[in-house]
């Protein structure tokens, strides 16, 4: 696994690469969730890269990538994935998206259908309104004043001390709880919190998820789709996956008993084996498929599906 950097549309993007290409095999692109980073895929990168290249970016506003005042809509994120593939010389890819990354993966498939070979949606956003109360609360006006108090550096340090103390007496948190704590630590800086809130408010409000892909799932009839979900997910319920398969009958739903919102962290071996079996056992979507969605743009889309301003040509340095 290698950690690399690129400048896309003038912004630094950090990404992890693993695996190797054989006979022009297209890559897997792994998209993390909100307040996540490419590090979230660390335990599955090498497993998934045994017979193909794997690319896991820190999305703009996350991880070690730039956190500018910018467009954090799903459309803008999907366009940045397209730009990264262009820069690396990949025409097509299988897109694996977790939570927010699942919503981005869906948007990528709609915007650039000829470039999406398969979709793997992991506890995906965009498939129902229900979402955890903390995320809905964080979307409220004024949360930018509350989060710095809750996530103050000293609070984080106290939490780390408690974690170390519990570890010494043999009490360790579950992997899901540990991942939630890591997420809180990532929001300890002002730029990270600002990007988090801009991203969150583009998709979530006090009533739940504002963006739904259900009415457009029929556009994926040509794409192999797998949904992977933890049966104990308390952030986005597994029922969203079941509803999606009812609308998209050819999609496969795989659930992990006793697992929460992060199957790739909680059961990495099982998760990697499931994704590998799906990819190796399915034919990629046709490369010559006609465009079915919105016109290509480097900008995002608003709630009506209208493309926001942006150059149609990617820019790299």
For each residue, the residues with C-beta under 8 A, 3 or more apart:
1: 16 17 18 42 45 46 49
2: 16 17 18
3: 14 15 16
4: 14 15 16 17
5: 12 13 14 15
6: 12 13 15 84 87 316
7: 10 11 12 13 316 317
8: 11 13 80 83 84 87 314 315 316
9: 80 83 298 314 315
10: 7 315 317
11: 7 8 60 65 66 68 70
12: 5 6 7 65 66
13: 5 6 7 8 57 58 60 65 66 80 84
14: 3 4 5 38 57 58 63 64 65
15: 3 4 5 6 38 55 56 57 58 84
16: 1 2 3 4 38 39 41 42 45 54 55 56 57
17: 1 2 4 53 54 55 56
18: 1 2 45 46 48 49 53 54 56
19: 27 28 45 46 48 49 50 51 52 53 54
20: 49 52 53
21: 24 25 27 52 53
22: 25 51 52
23:
24: 21
25: 21 22 51 52 53
26: 52 90 91 92 93 94 117 284
27: 19 21 52 53 54 55 85 88 90 93 94
28: 19 48 49 52 53 54 55 93 94 95 96 275 279
29: 54 55 56 57 81 84 85 93 94 95 96
30: 38 41 44 45 48 54 55 56 96 97 98 101
31: 56 57 59 77 81 95 96 97 98 100 101 102 104 105
32: 36 37 38 40 41 56 58 59 62 63 98 99 100 101
33: 36 40 98 99 100 101 123 125
34: 62 99 100 135 196 199 200
35: 62 183 186 187 192 196
36: 32 33 40 62 63 98 99 100 101 183 186
37: 32 40 58 62 63 64 186
38: 14 15 16 30 32 41 42 56 57 58 63
39: 16 42 63
40: 32 33 36 37 98 179 262 264 265
41: 16 30 32 38 44 45 56 264
42: 1 16 38 39 45
43: 47 264 265 268
44: 30 41 47 48 264 268 271 272 275
45: 1 16 18 19 30 41 42 48 49 54 56
46: 1 18 19 49 50
47: 43 44 50 268 269 272 273 276
48: 18 19 28 30 44 45 52 54 272 275 276
49: 1 18 19 20 28 45 46 52 53 54
50: 19 46 47 276
51: 19 22 25 280
52: 19 20 21 22 25 26 27 28 48 49 279
53: 17 18 19 20 21 25 27 28 49 90
54: 16 17 18 19 27 28 29 30 45 48 49
55: 15 16 17 27 28 29 30 84 85 88 90 93
56: 15 16 17 18 29 30 31 32 38 41 45
57: 13 14 15 16 29 31 38 65 81 84
58: 13 14 15 32 37 38 62 63 64 65
59: 31 32 62 63 65 77 80 101 104
60: 11 13 65 66 67 68 70 72 76 77 80 195
61: 65 66 67 68 70 72 192 195 196 198 199
62: 32 34 35 36 37 58 59 65 67 186 192 195
63: 14 32 36 37 38 39 58 59 186
64: 14 37 58
65: 11 12 13 14 57 58 59 60 61 62
66: 11 12 13 60 61
67: 60 61 62 191 192 194 195
68: 11 60 61
69: 194
70: 11 60 61 76
71: 76 299 300 308 310
72: 60 61 76 77 195 198 199 202
73: 76 77 202 300 301 302 308
74: 77 78 103 104 106 107 126 202 203 211 300 301
75: 78 79 107 111 294 297 299 300 301 307 308
76: 60 70 71 72 73 79 80 299 300 308 310
77: 31 59 60 72 73 74 80 81 104 107 300
78: 74 75 81 82 104 107 108 111 112
79: 75 76 82 83 111 296 297 298 299 300 310
80: 8 9 13 59 60 76 77 83 84
81: 29 31 57 77 78 84 85 95 104 108
82: 78 79 85 86 108 111 112 115 296 314
83: 8 9 79 80 86 87 298 314 316
84: 6 8 13 15 29 55 57 80 81 87 88
85: 27 29 55 81 82 88 90 91 93 115
86: 82 83 89 90 314 316
87: 6 8 83 84 314 316
88: 27 55 84 85
89: 86
90: 26 27 53 55 85 86 93
91: 26 85 115 287
92: 26 114 115 116 117 284 287
93: 26 27 28 29 55 85 90 115 116 117
94: 26 27 28 29 116 117 118 119 120 279 284
95: 28 29 31 81 105 108 109 116 118 119 120
96: 28 29 30 31 101 105 120 122 275
97: 30 31 100 101 102 103 104 105 106 119 120 121 122 124
98: 30 31 32 33 36 40 101 102 122 123 124 262 264
99: 32 33 34 36 102 103 122 123 124 125 235 236 261
100: 31 32 33 34 36 97 103 104 125 199 203
101: 30 31 32 33 36 59 96 97 98 104 105 122 124
102: 31 97 98 99 105 106 121 122 123 124 125 126 127
103: 74 97 99 100 106 107 124 125 126 203 211 213
104: 31 59 74 77 78 81 97 100 101 107 108
105: 31 95 96 97 101 102 108 109 119 120 121 124
106: 74 97 102 103 109 110 119 121 124 126 213 216
107: 74 75 77 78 103 104 110 111 301
108: 78 81 82 95 104 105 111 112 115 116
109: 95 105 106 112 113 116 119 219 220 223
110: 106 107 113 216 219 292 293 294
111: 75 78 79 82 107 108 293 294 296
112: 78 82 108 109 115 116 296
113: 109 110 116 219 222 223 285 289 290 291 292 293
114: 92 287 288 289 291
115: 82 85 91 92 93 108 112
116: 92 93 94 95 108 109 112 113 119 223 285
117: 26 92 93 94 223 224 284 285
118: 94 95 223 224 225 226 278 279 282 284 285
119: 94 95 97 105 106 109 116 220 223 224 225 226
120: 94 95 96 97 105 225 226 227 228 275 278 279
121: 97 102 105 106 124 127 225 226 227 228 241 244
122: 96 97 98 99 101 102 227 228 229 263 264 271
123: 33 98 99 102 228 229 230 233 235 236 261 262 263
124: 97 98 99 101 102 103 105 106 121 127 227 236 240 241 244
125: 33 99 100 102 103 131 203 209 211 236
126: 74 102 103 106 203 209 211 212 213
127: 102 121 124 212 213 214 236 240 241 243 244
128: 208 209 212 214 236 237 239 240 243
129: 207 208 209 212
130: 208 209 236 237 239 240
131: 125 135 136 204 208 209 235 236
132: 135 136 234 235 236
133: 136 137
134: 137 138
135: 34 131 132 138 139 200 204 235
136: 131 132 133 139 140 204 205 206 207 208
137: 133 134 140 143 206
138: 134 135 143 147 196 197 200
139: 135 136 143 197 200 201 204 205 206
140: 136 137 143 206
141:
142: 145 146
143: 137 138 139 140 146 147 197
144: 147 148 193 194 197
145: 142 148 149
146: 142 143 149 150
147: 138 143 144 150 151 187 193 197
148: 144 145 151 152 190 193
149: 145 146 152 155
150: 146 147 155
151: 147 148 155 156 184 187 188 193
152: 148 149 155 156 188
153: 156 157 188
154: 157 158
155: 149 150 151 152 158 159
156: 151 152 153 159 160 184 185 188
157: 153 154 160 161
158: 154 155 161 162
159: 155 156 162 163 181 184
160: 156 157 163 164
161: 157 158 164 165
162: 158 159 165 166
163: 159 160 166 167 173 181
164: 160 161 167 168
165: 161 162 168 169
166: 162 163 169 171 172 173
167: 163 164 170 171 172
168: 164 165
169: 165 166
170: 167
171: 166 167
172: 166 167 178
173: 163 166 177 178 181
174: 177 178 260 266
175: 178 179 262 265 266
176: 179 180 230 259 260 261 262 265 266
177: 173 174 180 181
178: 172 173 174 175 181 182
179: 40 175 176 182 183 261 262 265 266
180: 176 177 183 184
181: 159 163 173 177 178 184 185
182: 178 179 185 186
183: 35 36 179 180 186 187
184: 151 156 159 180 181 187 188
185: 156 181 182 188
186: 35 36 37 62 63 182 183 192
187: 35 147 151 183 184 192 193 196
188: 151 152 153 156 184 185 192
189: 192 193
190: 148 193 194
191: 67 194 195
192: 35 61 62 67 186 187 188 189 195 196
193: 144 147 148 151 187 189 190 196 197
194: 67 69 144 190 191 197 198
195: 60 61 62 67 72 191 192 198 199
196: 34 35 61 138 187 192 193 199 200
197: 138 139 143 144 147 193 194 200 201
198: 61 72 194 195 201 202
199: 34 61 72 100 195 196 202 203
200: 34 135 138 139 196 197 203 204
201: 139 197 198 204 205
202: 72 73 74 198 199 211
203: 74 100 103 125 126 199 200 209 210 211
204: 131 135 136 139 200 201 208 209 210
205: 136 139 201 208 210
206: 136 137 139 140
207: 129 136 210
208: 128 129 130 131 136 204 205
209: 125 126 128 129 130 131 203 204 212
210: 203 204 205 207 303
211: 74 103 125 126 202 203 303
212: 126 127 128 129 209 215
213: 103 106 126 127 216 217
214: 127 128 217 243 244 247
215: 212
216: 106 110 213 219 293
217: 213 214 220 244 247 248
218: 221 247 248
219: 109 110 113 216 292 293
220: 109 119 217 223 225 248 251
221: 218 248 250
222: 113 285 286 289
223: 109 113 116 117 118 119 220 285
224: 117 118 119 250 278 282 283 284 285
225: 118 119 120 121 220 248 250 251 252
226: 118 119 120 121 251 252 253 254 274 275 278
227: 120 121 122 124 241 244 245 251 252 253 254
228: 120 121 122 123 253 254 255 256 263 271 274 275
229: 122 123 233 238 240 241 253 254 255 256 263
230: 123 176 233 238 255 256 258 259 260 261 262 263 266
231: 238 255 256 257 258 259
232: 258 259 260
233: 123 229 230 236 237 238 259 260 261
234: 132 260 261
235: 99 123 131 132 135 260 261
236: 99 123 124 125 127 128 130 131 132 233 240 261
237: 128 130 233 240
238: 229 230 231 233 241 242 255
239: 128 130 242 243
240: 124 127 128 130 229 236 237 243 244
241: 121 124 127 227 229 238 244 245 253 255
242: 238 239 245 246 253
243: 127 128 214 239 240 246 247
244: 121 124 127 214 217 227 240 241 247 248 251 253
245: 227 241 242 248 249 251 252 253
246: 242 243 249
247: 214 217 218 243 244
248: 217 218 220 221 225 244 245 251
249: 245 246
250: 221 224 225
251: 220 225 226 227 244 245 248
252: 225 226 227 245 278
253: 226 227 228 229 241 242 244 245
254: 226 227 228 229 274
255: 228 229 230 231 238 241
256: 228 229 230 231 259 263 266 267 270 271
257: 231
258: 230 231 232
259: 176 230 231 232 233 256 262 263 266 267
260: 174 176 230 232 233 234 235 266
261: 99 123 176 179 230 233 234 235 236
262: 40 98 123 175 176 179 230 259 265 266
263: 122 123 228 229 230 256 259 266 267 270 271
264: 40 41 43 44 98 122 268 271 272
265: 40 43 175 176 179 262 268
266: 174 175 176 179 230 256 259 260 262 263
267: 256 259 263 270 271
268: 43 44 47 264 265 271 272
269: 47 272 273
270: 256 263 267 273 274
271: 44 122 228 256 263 264 267 268 274 275
272: 44 47 48 264 268 269 275 276
273: 47 269 270 276 277
274: 226 228 254 270 271 277 278
275: 28 44 48 96 120 226 228 271 272 278 279
276: 47 48 50 272 273 279 280
277: 273 274 280 281
278: 118 120 224 226 252 274 275 281 282
279: 28 52 94 118 120 275 276 282
280: 51 276 277
281: 277 278
282: 118 224 278 279
283: 224
284: 26 92 94 117 118 224 287
285: 113 116 117 118 222 223 224 289
286: 222 289
287: 91 92 114 284
288: 114
289: 113 114 222 285 286 292
290: 113
291: 113 114 295
292: 110 113 219 289
293: 110 111 113 216 219
294: 75 110 111 297 301 305 307
295: 291 307 312
296: 79 82 111 112 312
297: 75 79 294 307 308 310 311 312
298: 9 79 83 310 311 312 313 314 315
299: 71 75 76 79 307 308 309 310
300: 71 73 74 75 76 77 79 307 308 310
301: 73 74 75 107 294 305 306 307 308
302: 73 305 306 308
303: 210 211
304:
305: 294 301 302
306: 301 302
307: 75 294 295 297 299 300 301 310
308: 71 73 75 76 297 299 300 301 302
309: 299
310: 71 76 79 297 298 299 300 307
311: 297 298 314 315
312: 295 296 297 298
313: 298
314: 8 9 82 83 86 87 298 311
315: 8 9 10 298 311
316: 6 7 8 83 86 87
317: 7 10
